[in-house]
Amino acid sequence: MNGADSLIRTLIAGGVDTCFTNPGTSEMHIVAALDRATEMRCVLALFEGVVTGAADGYARMTEKPACTLLHLGPGLANGVANLHNASRAQVPIVNIIGQHARYHLLYDAPLTSDIEAIARPYSKWLRTPSAASAIGRDAAEALVAARTAPGQIATLVVPADVAWTDGAAIAAIPSTPKAALPSSDSVNRAASMLRSDVPTALLLTGNALYGEGLTAAGRIAAATGAKLLAPYPITRAERGVGTPNVQRIPYMPEQAIELLKDIRQLILVGAAAPVSYFAYPGKSSVLTSPECEIHAFATPGEDYVGALQALVAELSLQNRKPILTERAERPPRPNGEITLAGLATAVGALLPENAIVVDEAMTSGRGMMAATIGSPPHDWLGNTGGSIGIALPLAVGAAVACPTRRVLCLTADGSSMYTLQALWSMAREGLNVTTVVFANRTYAVLQREYSGVGAPGPRAAKLFDIGHPTLDWVHLAQGMGVPATRVTTLDAFAKSVREGFETDGPTLIEVPL
Amino acid sequence: MNGADSLIRTLIAGGVDTCFTNPGTSEMHIVAALDRATEMRCVLALFEGVVTGAADGYARMTEKPACTLLHLGPGLANGVANLHNASRAQVPIVNIIGQHARYHLLYDAPLTSDIEAIARPYSKWLRTPSAASAIGRDAAEALVAARTAPGQIATLVVPADVAWTDGAAIAAIPSTPKAALPSSDSVNRAASMLRSDVPTALLLTGNALYGEGLTAAGRIAAATGAKLLAPYPITRAERGVGTPNVQRIPYMPEQAIELLKDIRQLILVGAAAPVSYFAYPGKSSVLTSPECEIHAFATPGEDYVGALQALVAELSLQNRKPILTERAERPPRPNGEITLAGLATAVGALLPENAIVVDEAMTSGRGMMAATIGSPPHDWLGNTGGSIGIALPLAVGAAVACPTRRVLCLTADGSSMYTLQALWSMAREGLNVTTVVFANRTYAVLQREYSGVGAPGPRAAKLFDIGHPTLDWVHLAQGMGVPATRVTTLDAFAKSVREGFETDGPTLIEVPL
């Protein structure tokens, strides 16, 4: 067995069943190993930012790592912006990056680069196997590292000669270290905060935002009146009818400060203390009140679900029912002229049960979360790292992970352009993704941000204007095999969204604003 | 004057007149400075790989740096694959990357990253200004670093608070260190090799491949019978009627070995000794004969033109006329069914005087250089680092640099998909670029490379197949405002190419193969 086979077979033995890839010449032996490994689904993307973003989406929905296969330093380089997002999402990914044969590195051929240096900022674990006989073990350790809470990026740089050399073997997978629980002191402190009359909130992240973690948080909120909050960059949140209500901290600092101003105790469950996305001259980065006491109850990498359950036990709330969003009459579908509020209402009215909503609609999508609170239960995936161009790739990964669920990808013309190649992978794999492109033909965020600097002159204004020439998303989608339509009324929008949910395979709806 | 103004005004004072950009919130003060600085042309791209690739193309044609303006770590990350190519091209670029305000970094907001770590592998010079009062001087030093031979990437990481703080000033630009000449020993050794009867070649790179450098090399070749060679990854080569003929070393190792097998003395002018792109089991990476003596005559960063002129002087060839490619009757335009040979002949027949050919046509374009030897004089730009997705961005930069020249961008469906957003910038700026997309609907390079591993099974074959679904380049181009057509005969191809050359603004021609 050569190194490539032992790599792929070890990952399969460890439960990895999906490989997102854009391979090159130096990875041909690994491609051959994939060719032989029918247990691994291979998903090709035409740009590496799609590969890494899809691995992120897959991990968010399955809680387990996919592997990537990328071509040398440049292939990795094209994927690192979405690895930034994935590292902020704290999801498990096993990256496999081909490297030149070690003896070839001496010649500094054009594609030579220091792959470890490129990968290091994004990798919690990073190794270049030194021999074919070592690669199985290294793959197993990469897998353990990826699975280590809260979820990590593990990167294997595989020299071609290590991949093609015989004498390798499938390695056993060591057990993954169990995430630690907070100390009893930390539990006691959180409990005492919650028992007080002081306005208190829990700020949840990771798996505290769905499933058992969210249920435990819901019990606490119901019993103590504590608010449940999520950071603006949501990795995955369960929402809608039958779930405890969690409020997301708004992106805009003024709105975030307003939401947080009366909170005097903030209990962090995996999350960092809330700060503004950006700094502004003369403004504080901190969003909480100066009087707010912040308790890092469960720190990143601790067991958030276990921590919340321990807190439930300490407060004797095991039988307390969370307050769940109730099924209400769904709003009537709006009609007439396109408005942001109308679009949000339409999405709220149409979202099917168990949908996965991927949200990078930027300024155009700000009303979407409010409009979908009363929709059937669904998951919401956001941009965790602020690197724009995650939505379409995330949607690919989520749809690959959950073939029986419907994915609604809310995006915008500016953000979609960074990784539009994802549309091709959606078509290729027949993924059930309905993409909505809000086309305001501007970098509206920047237009607004510029107002802090002054009124833009024509030269600055031109840098925010992406409407000259107009991006035609119907053409762009059709060019990659995705059926698409442009809508100019709310009726047509609602009709297209519903048709999207009822159609097998991807569709795209452009909404000029 | 704030830091942002001093940065931009210093660069302008140093002769920088073009900024390729995709800015974000943390760069708003720099955008405001650009708004005020009418001497700087700002070119917006919708993806950062276009920004960096365009800066490369601009530098290749003007021999001076453009600046980029990129948004934090993720914006830089999206641009680094083409910075890999630019660093291999050894061209001057001044990167400006926004960073959070320094006090904001402490909070580890979502977009925080170690920008210096991301930039370091691609930057010969890298600095984060420590205060508004320092940024002018740092910009001046960045400019000097970028201009230092052979051309370097200099990266300035600009914290937002440094940009927005007053008390800055325009800095004087220090003089750029003069590139050194090879030692007289080195000149004498090269001269003695050329005086011998042993088969000798000069391997040229950088500015030895055009202008005075090429003329000097041509004199030497004419007098001594030495072959003139260029490495496969050509930065910029002057070719066609009236220029000395230079042969490019082929990409395929077998063909390269065949070309080099009889050469017994190889004189390197800036170039590295020729090696294969990739390593293959049991094959040597070295392409020259074991009996070939290699002399690193002018090393990277030395004065290639001066070195060749010193060699001309040493050999007393100042009045020797180079052997120049003569004007021949141009081949008749082929017609009938599409063949690769026919497409190449058509390009050879139609290429206008002073054209700039950007070549990333991969397997489909291999005959293009041979077919254009007898075309009117033109420049040829290649992929210097092997990171695929450079052609369209390079064409943007070359067209911005040379508005009176016609750019022919030869690319392929696989390679174009990495940075197709460049088409929008072409339309936006009305650039005279005629793009030809050879659409063989496969990663043909990989199909061929896989043959060294075995016959691909259906799973491997699927990873090389990019034809399901079919990429429709007419739709993709039109979606970004570029008029496009699909041709299915050589007549139609020739007609469209000619029309492209005669049209103001960009056009795209898809050639299904």
Interface residues (C-beta under 8 A of the other chain):
Chain A: T21 P23 G24 T25 S26 M28 H29 V31 A32 L34 D35 R36 T38 C42 L44 L46 F47 G49 G73 P74 A77 N78 V80 A81 H84 N85 R88 H100 A101 Y103 H104 Y107 D108 A109 P110 L111 S113 D114 A117 I118 R120 P121 A160 D161 W164 Y232 P233 A272 A273 V275 S276 Y277 F278 A279 P281 S285 V286 T384 G385 G386 S387 I388 G389 G414 M417 Y418 L420 Q421 W424 A427 R428 V445 L446 E449 Y450 G452 V453 G454 P456 G457 R459 A460 K462 L463 I466 H468 P469 T470 L471 D472 W473 V474 H475 L476 Q478 G479 M480 G481
Chain B: T21 P23 G24 T25 S26 M28 H29 V31 A32 L34 D35 R36 T38 C42 L44 L46 F47 G49 L72 G73 P74 A77 N78 V80 A81 H84 N85 R88 H100 A101 Y103 H104 Y107 D108 A109 P110 L111 S113 D114 A117 I118 R120 P121 A160 D161 W164 Y232 P233 A272 A273 V275 S276 Y277 F278 A279 P281 S285 V286 T384 G385 G386 S387 I388 G389 G414 M417 Y418 L420 Q421 W424 A427 R428 V445 L446 E449 Y450 G452 V453 G454 P456 G457 R459 A460 K462 L463 I466 H468 P469 T470 L471 D472 W473 V474 H475 L476 Q478 G479 M480 G481
